[in-house]
Amino acid sequence: MTELLEITDKDIAALNDTELRSLIGLLCEAECRKNGISSKAIQWGGPQDAPDDGIDVLVASDTKFPTGSYIPRSHIIFQSKVTDMTPALIRKEMKRSGQLRYSIFALGKTAALIS
């Protein structure tokens, strides 16, 4: 049995897509607050199956996160899926009609995609 507020890998594995996305969004907001960055930099929510160009949680901050932060860059797209994602499935998720999704392309070299 786990202690109060102790989260295990089994707890995470039991989440559905919506719960996982919400957890990632809330953790990103908490990391912003911890580092004195406005949580307005975090965008997430809405229907999980909405056409969102591959974005489940978006971090878009004008302020750089400090070294060692759980958010390694100021601009990040998080993709969350409860299903196992093989490299082939990740590539398929990142592309539409063989072309890299614009949201991912627009990240450029200064941002990150965490899937």
WOCOR-V746339 format. One record per residue. N is the residue number from 0. RES is the residue in one small letter. PSI is psi as a letter, one per 20 degrees, with the letter a starting at -180 (NA if undefined). NEAR is the number of other C-alpha atoms within 8 Angstrom. D_CENTER is the distance of its C-alpha to the mean C-alpha in Angstrom with 2 decimals. Layout:
# WOCOR-V746339
N:RES:PSI:NEAR:D_CENTER, N:RES:PSI:NEAR:D_CENTER
This chain:
# WOCOR-V746339
0:m:p:2:29.02, 1:t:q:6:26.21, 2:e:r:5:26.85, 3:l:p:4:25.63, 4:l:j:4:22.01, 5:e:o:6:21.76, 6:i:p:7:18.75, 7:t:r:7:19.37, 8:d:h:6:17.74, 9:k:h:6:19.72, 10:d:g:8:18.20, 11:i:g:9:14.63, 12:a:h:7:16.23, 13:a:i:6:17.93, 14:l:q:10:14.97, 15:n:r:7:14.79, 16:d:g:10:11.95, 17:t:g:8:12.17, 18:e:g:8:12.47, 19:l:g:13:9.51, 20:r:g:13:7.21, 21:s:g:10:9.56, 22:l:g:8:9.48, 23:i:g:9:5.93, 24:g:g:12:6.99, 25:l:h:8:10.31, 26:l:h:8:9.62, 27:c:g:12:8.17, 28:e:g:10:11.28, 29:a:h:9:13.44, 30:e:h:11:12.68, 31:c:g:11:13.65, 32:r:g:10:16.74, 33:k:h:7:17.67, 34:n:j:8:17.83, 35:g:k:6:19.63, 36:i:p:10:17.05, 37:s:p:7:16.91, 38:s:i:10:14.11, 39:k:i:5:14.89, 40:a:i:10:12.58, 41:i:p:13:9.59, 42:q:p:9:9.59, 43:w:r:10:8.69, 44:g:a:9:11.40, 45:g:r:5:14.20, 46:p:p:5:15.23, 47:q:h:8:12.80, 48:d:j:4:15.15, 49:a:q:6:15.57, 50:p:o:5:15.79, 51:d:j:6:12.73, 52:d:k:7:13.09, 53:g:j:11:10.14, 54:i:p:10:7.54, 55:d:g:13:5.85, 56:v:p:14:4.24, 57:l:p:13:6.30, 58:v:p:12:7.87, 59:a:n:9:11.45, 60:s:q:10:13.98, 61:d:i:5:17.57, 62:t:p:6:17.85, 63:k:p:7:17.11, 64:f:q:10:15.48, 65:p:q:7:18.18, 66:t:p:5:18.64, 67:g:i:5:17.38, 68:s:q:8:14.48, 69:y:i:5:11.45, 70:i:o:8:9.68, 71:p:i:9:11.81, 72:r:r:10:12.00, 73:s:h:13:12.54, 74:h:o:12:10.67, 75:i:q:13:7.25, 76:i:p:13:5.34, 77:f:p:11:2.19, 78:q:p:11:4.96, 79:s:p:9:6.25, 80:k:p:8:10.01, 81:v:i:9:12.68, 82:t:q:4:15.10, 83:d:p:5:15.89, 84:m:o:8:14.73, 85:t:r:6:17.51, 86:p:h:6:17.42, 87:a:g:7:19.34, 88:l:h:8:16.95, 89:i:g:10:13.99, 90:r:g:8:16.46, 91:k:g:8:17.47, 92:e:h:8:14.03, 93:m:i:10:13.72, 94:k:q:10:17.27, 95:r:p:9:19.38, 96:s:k:4:23.12, 97:g:i:5:22.80, 98:q:q:6:21.24, 99:l:p:9:17.84, 100:r:q:11:15.91, 101:y:g:7:16.63, 102:s:h:9:13.14, 103:i:g:12:12.48, 104:f:g:8:16.08, 105:a:i:6:15.91, 106:l:h:11:13.56, 107:g:b:7:16.76, 108:k:i:5:17.55, 109:t:j:7:16.24, 110:a:a:10:12.49, 111:a:q:10:9.98, 112:l:p:9:7.85, 113:i:o:7:6.12, 114:s:NA:6:7.06
